[in-house]
Amino acid sequence: MHAKSRSGSAIIEALIATVLLATAGVALITLLGQTAHSMRSVRMSERQTRDASERLDHLVLLDRADLLAREGQTAFGGWALSITAIEADLFDVSISETDTSAPLLQTTLYRPDTANDRQ
C-alpha cells in the first residue's frame, strides 16, 4: 500500500509542475505582448517628435515680423502651433498635435527689433 500512495503523490507533483509551467508560460506571453505594445508606442512617439522637430526647424528660420504675424495659436502643417511674445525680443514657440494636447516640443527664440538698426 505504501507504493500505491507514492505513485499517487508523483502524479500530483507532475500536475503541480505542469500548472506552474503553464502559469510561467502565460506570464511570459503577456510580457512579450506588453513589450511589443511598448515598442510600437515608442516608435510612434519618436516619429511624432521627429515630424514636430522638422516643423519647428522651419519656424526657427522666421524673423521677428513673421513671428509677430503668427502670434497666438494657429494650425501649421497639421500641427497646433503656439507663439507667444514673452518680451519685446523673446518668443515662446511650442508645437503639439492638437490645441488641447501637451506640447511635443517647445523653445524660446530671440529676435531683436532690427528696425532701428536700419536707419
Protein Blocks (a to p, Z undefined) as FASTA:
>chain_A
ZZmmmmmmmmmmmmmmmmmmmmmmmmmmmmmmmmmmmmmmmmmmmmmmmmmmmmmmmmmm
pcfklmmmmgcjddeehiacddddfbfkbccddddfblmbccfbdcddddddfklmmZZ
